[in-house]
């Protein structure tokens, strides 16, 4: 797939995969935070703080992978890079290279020093084998992911060119052994024999307690095999400086130093303790969940059908969820009818629903810090919408049903408490809340507090949305404006049960735009909430109280909408965010009679007052 060619659906799946992968790795590796980025580089890598994972894993040098196989490979790359942070010290690798690299090709004879690229082949491959072995022991359920990448991706087409060159076959055999893989048939016998001669050291590499000790063993291996490799390269007229087979491993960046010797050694010791415990259990004849991967296994290629099926199911679920999410933001045109008081005909106009063009999660997070302490009080007020009330009998009252068996007390004991009153309960109710916010040009205005109206609107909407989430009440949120005669609705949170960083980013980014046809936007919002079937449906419009009217519309138009909606089981409140000038306040009271909440007051208390009124009306 060409760079930049991902469509919206694919981008969302990519984003979800990355988010889930980072969360999973953070949990698997002790909750420690780290950076995570998709990249288009040749391979994945890490700088010790961030892992950079190649997203487009398909290359011309590999067989064709299915979509679920690509997910397996990306997960394996992520495990690999996070494993380096856990178990390796890059400084030790850099120092080892400097100490062992030759200045001339004859150095290896007298000084036991070697060409840089050969050092990188042995060093990179050996470190990878040790690290992946430790990751597989730490996370045995992910071993198949690591193996899949090694068998299907790391070597390109693995058996291509086997049996043709002893140096290439040596490299392939050494790489396979250090990674704990099975041998291929038809490698040249002399190449396999050379690897067999160092098999004991290869096993030591896979369980070396530190990066430095791993590389010390690698030095011993090179000393032993290098004369034979040089002889083979001479016989085949090969360049001694360059290993003929690809490096087959991630090249570690020498420009950044990372890794803590003490921490990585402690991590490795935990694995080695687990290995020793598993061996002791096996020697005692007991089974153990800590068996060492690679031991006592048949010499056969692993079966990856289980993880392939698992990833296919995950992908299918994610595609369905993403498809639903995309539909929530799909562009469309809705026709809205506005009833004008004292007129028979309705105004019919278009509403353009479209995705907002910007996001700012950082701004959302900044606002959240400002209002966080107010979320719980508002959440408590909203919970009253769902609160169950039990039936009760009140006896200490002067009205209600008379109790005949207590009349004698009134006569003989002057006890006048002869009445009882039954208070009917209400079952636990269901509720739905929707918000629609004015983001017209007038919201640029600054309040006497020095804060702009739009910032107060965003703060109030964030506060109410987070309170709904905390109260477990499904909610939606939209912003509206008018441009070039068209009323535009921006979905901020269109899915009642979904509130991700994407939606939060839209709310954080919204800024004042142009006009605001309040009647049209309000009627659209009422039409949307009318499709819900909850017992209590609450619509809150956030406005600075300065609407724009058109074609015979007036404040009475909005008032009639609000009252008609209430008759149809929809309660409309106005959260007024603006300067409390008398003419504006009077206008708000006309449009939303007895249904206005003023942002300069205690929103939680005012909201609770209105909710109690709604409960009394809706749950009699």
N, C-alpha and C positions, 0 to 999 in steps of 0.2 A: 504494500500500500504506500502510495506517495506521501511524503511529509505534508502535513497540513490538510490531508484529504479526508480526515475523519468528519463524519456528519454529526449532528447534534446528539443523536441516539448513541452513537459510538463513543463520543466524548464523555457522555454521562456514565456509560458503562466503565470506561477507562478511569474516570474519577472515582467511582464507587469501588472499583477493584483496588486502586491505590490506597484509598482511605481504609478499607477493610484489611488490606495487607499490612499497613503500618500499625493499626490497632492490634492485629494478631501478633505481630512480631514483638511489639512492646510488651504484651502479656506473656509471651513465651520466654522472653529474655529478661524477666525480673522487673518489668515496669519502667525500665530506664528509657528516658526520652532520646530521640535521635531524629535527624532530618530524613525526609524521603522525597525523592523526585524521579519522575519518569524522564528518560533521556533518549536521544536518537543516535547515540554514539555507537562505535563498533561493538562494544560490550559493556557490561555493568562494572561498577567500581565503587570504592568508598574513600573518603578522606579522613575516616575515623570519627566524624561527627554526623555526616549525612551519607545515606546510601543512594547511589544513582543507578536506577535500574532501566536497562534497555527495554523499551516497550515493544517496538516492532521487531520481534524475535525471529521472524522469518527472514532468511537470507538466501541468495542463490547457491550458497555452499552447503545447504542443508536440504533434506527431503522436505516435502510439503507437510506442514503441521495443521491439524484441525484447530478450531478456535479454543476448544477446551485444553488441547495439548499446549497451546501457546500460554494459557493461564498457568498450567503446571510449570512450564519453563520459567515464566516470570517469578513465580513463587519460589522456585528453586534458586534463581539468581538472588532474590532478596534474602533467603536463608543464608546463602553463601556469603554475601557481603556483610550481613549482620553478624555472621559467625566470625569473620575476621576481626571485627570490633571486640568481640567477646574473648577471643583466644590468641590474638597475635599482637606483636610489637613491631611496627614497621622500621623503627630505628635499628633493631637487631639485624633485620634483613639488609638495610642499606650499608651498615657497618661490615657485614659479612661479604657483600659484593666488593666493597672497597679493598678489603683485606685479601681478596682472592682473585681479583681481576688481573690479567696479564698486560704488561706494556708492550710486549712483543710475543709472537707466536712461539718462540723458543723458551719462554719463561716456564712453561708447564714442565719442562724436563728438569730444570735446575731448581726452580722455586715452588713448584707445584701450584702454579697460578694458571688461569684459564680464560678463554675468550668470554666477553661479557654476556653475549646472547646464550652461550651454553650454561653459564652460571644462572642466568634468568630462567632457562628451561628447568634445570634441576631444582633451583630454589623455589620458583613459583609453584611448580607441580607438587613438590614435596610439602610445602606449607599448605597448599589446598587440600592434599590428601589427609594430612593430620587434622586440619581444622574441620573438614567435612565429616571425618570419622567422629570427632568429638560432638559435633552438632547432631549427628545421627544417634549417638548414645544418649545425649541430653534429651532429644526429642524423637524417640523411636517411631512415632506415628508419621513422621515426616521423612523417614529414610527413603521411601519410594520416590518422593519428589526429587531428592538429591540424586538418586540413582537414575531416574528418568532423564535428567539433564545430562548426566555423564554418558549414558548409553546412546542418547538420541541427538544431543546438540553439541557437546564439547568437542567431539572429534569430527564434526561435519558428518560425512557418510563414513562410518567407522571402519568398515572392511575394504574401503577403496584403496587399491594399490598394495595390498598386503602380499608378502612373499617376494617382493621385487628388489628390495634394498635392505641390507642388514642394519644400517644405521636407523632408517625410518622404522623398521620393525622393532629395534631396540627401544626407540623412543615410545612407540605405541605400547609395547609390552610393559615398560617401566611405568608409564603413566597409568595404565590400567591397574597394575599391581598396587601402586601407591594410593590409588583411589578405591581399592577394594573391589575391583571389577573382575569378571571372569576373562580368561584368555580367549583369543580367537584362534581357530584352527588355521593352519597353513602359514603361520609366521615362520620365518627362516629358523631352523633349529639352533644355529649358532647365536642368534639374537636372544632367543628364549633361554639358552644355556647361560649367556652372560648375565641376564637378569636373575636367573636362579642362583647364581653365585653371590648375589647381594640380597637375597630374599630376607635373610635374617635382619639385616639393617633396615630394609623397607618396613618390616613389622615394627621395628623400634621407632622409626619415623612416625608411624601412625599413632603411637602412644607416647611420644616425647612430651615431657612435662612443661616445656617452654619452647618458644620460637628459636631461641639461641641454641638450645640443645638439639632441636630438630635440624638446624642448619649445620651444626657440628657433625652430625651423623651423615648429612649430605656431603660434606667435605670428604669424609672417609670413603664414601661411595664413589665420588668422582676420581679420587686417587686410584681406586681399584679398576675402574672401567675405562678411564680415559685413554691409556695406551692402545687398547683394542679398538676403541672408536676411531682414533687417529689413523690406525693402520687400515681400517675399513674405508675411511674417507680418502686416504691416499690411493688405495686400490681402485676406487670408483671415481677418481678425479673430482672430488668434491671440495668445496670451500670449507676449510676447517673452522673459520670464524662463525659460520651460520649453521645452526641445526636445520637439516633439510625438511623436517616436518614442522608444521605450525607450532606455536608455543602452547596451544591448547589450554591456556589458563589466563586468568585476568592479570594484566600487567599492573603491578603496584606502582603508584605515582611516587617518585622520589622527592617531589617538591614539597611535600607536607609530611611532617613527623607526627605520628600518632601511636597510641597504645601505651598503657601503663603496665610496666613489668610486674609489679606486685599484684595488681588486679587480674591480669591475664593468667598469671601463675596460679592464683587462688581459684580461678574459674576452671583451669585445667586440672587442678588437684581434686576438685569435686567430681570431675568425670573419672579420674583414675581411681578414686575411692569406690565409685559405683562399679567400675570394671573389676576391681579386686573382690568386691562383695559378690558379684555375679559368678566369678570363677570359684570362689569358696563354696557358694551354694551348689554349683555344678559338681564340684569334687565330693560334696556330701550327699549327692544324689537327689538334691532338691531342685525343682524348677524355679526359675526366677524371671521377673519382668525386666531385670537388668542385664540380660544376656548380651554379650558383646556382639554387635553387628559384624557379619562377615565370617564368624566362626561357626563351624559345624553346618554349613550350608552346602547344598549340592552345587556342583560346578555348572550352573545353568543361568541363562539370562533371566532376570526377575520378570514377573508378570505385572504389568501396569494397568490392567483392565479396571481394577477397583478404583484407583484414583482418577482415572479418565472418566469413569461413570459418575463419580462424586462431583468432579468439576463441571461435567455436562449438566447435572441437576442444578448446581449452584448458578450456573450461567443462565439456564432457562428461567429460574426464579428471578434473577436480577433483570433479565430482559423484560419480563412481564411488569416488574415494578417500575422500571425506567420508562416503559411504554406508557404506563398510567401517568407517570410524572410529566412526561412530555405533553400528553394530552391536556394536562392542567394548564400548560403554558401556551398551548396552540393558538395561533392567531385566528380570529374569527370576527364576524360582524353580527351583532344581535340587533333586532328591531324592538324598540321600546315604545309603548303607548303611554302618553301622559294625559290624564283626565283633567281638564280645565274646569274649575268651579263655574256653575251656571251655564255651561255649554254642553251641547249634545255630543258633538264630534270630539275625537281624541287627536292629539298631536302624535304622529308617528315619526320617529327619528332613529337614526342608526347609532349604535355604540360600537366603537372599534376596540376589541380586546387584544392586547399584544404584550409580548414579553418586554420587561424593562431592559434598557441597553447597558446598564452599569451595575456593578456590585462593589460593596465595601464592607467586608466582614470585620475589618479592624475598627471601623467607625461604629458598627453595631456593638462590638465588644466594649468600646469606650463608653457608649451610652448605657450599656448594661451595668457597668460598674457604678454609674451614677444612681440608678434606680433600683438596684438589687434589694436594698433593705425594705422597699415598699411593696415588693412582689407578694410576700406572704399575707399581709393584711388584705390586699385585693383578692388574692386567691381564696381567702377565708370567706369573703363576701360572695364570691362566685360559687363556692361550695354550697351555700344556702340554696342555690337553685336545685340541687340534687338531694338535699337533706330530707331524710325520712322523719316524719312526726308520728309518734304513737298516739293511739286513742287514750283519752284520760277522762276521769270523772272528777268534777270539782264540787265539793260539798259545802264549803264555807262561803256560800253566796246567798244573796237575798232574792234571787230570781231563779227560774228553772222549774223542773218538775217537782211537785210536792211529794214528800215521802210519808205516807199514811202512818207507818209504824212509829214515826217519831212525833206525831202530832201531840200525843199525851204528854211529851216533855214540854211542849210549848204551853200546855194548860197547867200542868202540875209543878214544873220546875223552872218556868219562865225561860226555857231554852228555845230561842226563835230560829235556830238552825234546822229548819225542816225542809229545805229545798236542796236538790242536787241538779247539776248541769253537766251534760255530756259534751266533751270537746272531741269532735271527730279528728282522727289522724289522717295523714296523707302518706301514700307509699313513696318510696324513693323514686324521684323523677328523672327525666332525661332533659338535657338542655343543649343548645347549640348557639354559639355567638359568632357574629360576623362583624368585621370592621371595614369601613370605607373612609378614606382620608382625602381631604382636599389638599392638592399640592399646586395650587394656582400661583400666579405671580404675586398676589397680595401676601402670600406666606413668607415672602422675603422680608416683610416688615419686622422691625425690632420692637420688643416689648419694653416697658419701663425698667425691667430687670436687666436689660442689655442683651437678652437672649432672643434669637429670631423665632418667629412663629413656627417655621418649619422644624426647627430643632425641638421645640416643645411638643409639636405634633408627633414627631418620630419618637421622642421620649415617652409620650403617653401611649402610643400604639405598642411600642416594645413592652412597656410595663403591663398593659392589658393582655397582650399575647402570651407573655411569659406566665402571667397569672392563670390564664386559661390552661396552659400546658401543665402547670403545677396542680391545678384543680382537676385535671383529667377531663376537661370539657372540650369537645371538638370545636375548632374555630377556623375561620378563614379571614384573610385580610387583603384589601385592594387599595390602590391609590387612583385618583382620577384628576384629569385636567382637560383642557380644550385647546386644540391647535388647528388653525385654518378652517374653523367652522365644524371640525369633527371632535366629538367627545371621545376621549381615550381612557380606557380602564387598564391599569397595570396590575396584574396579579402579583401580590407580594407573598401571600401564603394561600394558594388556591386549594391545597389538599387539607381537609379538616384534621387528618390524623398524621400529618407529616410536617416536620419543621426542621429542616436540615440547614447546613451552613450556606447553601445556595439561597434559600429564602431569606435567611438573616442578612445575607449580603445585599439583597435587593432593598430591604428596609434601611440598612445602613447607608445606602447610596442615594436614595431618592432626594431630589432637590426641587425647588420651585420651578414651575414651567410657565404656562400661559393662562388661559381663562379657566372658568369652572362653572359648568352647567349643573348646579346642585340638583335641580329637580330631575333631570335626566339620569344622572348618576345614582341618585337616591332610589328612583323607581327601578333601575336596573338591579340594584342591590336587593331591594325588596323582592323582585321577581326571583332572584337566585335563592334567597333564604326560604321563599315560599315552597320550594321543591323539597325541603327537609320535612321530616315527620316527627321531630322531637316534641315533647310536651311543651317546653318553653323555648321559643326562638327569639333571640335578642339581636338587634342590629344597632350598632353604635357608629354614628358618623362623626368624624373629627373635623372640625371646621373653625375658621376664624370669623364666621358669621357674616361674610360678605359675598353672597351668592350672585350669580349673573342669571337674569331671567330672559326669556325669549318667547315670542308669539303668544301673547296674552297671559304669560305666566306671572305669578306674583307670590308673595309670602303665603297667601291663602292656598296656593297650589300645593306647596309643601305641607302645610297644615292638614289639608284634606288627605294627602298621601299617608301621613302619619296616623291619622285617625282611622282611615280605612284599613290600613295594615293591622292596627290593633284589633279591629273587629274580626279580622281574619287570623287572629292568633299570633301576630308578629308585633313585638314591642320595639319601638324605635326610640333611642336616646341620642341626644346630641352632646358630645363632649366639646364644649366651647373653649378654644384656645385663641385668645385675642385680647386686644385692649378693652377693658370694661367700660367703654363709653356708653352713655345712656341710650343713644339712638340705636347702637348695635345690639345692646342687651335687649331692648324692647323688640327689635326685629327677631332675635333668637327666640324670645318668649312667645311671639306670635306664631312662628313656624313650628316650634316644639313646645306646645303649652304643657307646663308641668313636667317636662321630660328633658330638661337641660341640666348638664353637670358642668360646673365651671372649674377649669384647670387650676385656677389660683386658690381653690379651696382644697380641703382634704378629699382627694378623689376616692379613696377607699370608703370613707364614711358616706360620701354622697352616693356612690354607687350602691352601697349596702342599703341605703334608704330607698332607692328606686327599685332595687331587687326585691325588697320586702313587699313593696307595693305590687310588683309584678306577680310575686308568689300568691299574694292574697287574691289577685284577680284570676290567675290561671289555675290555681289549685284549691278552689273553694270546695 
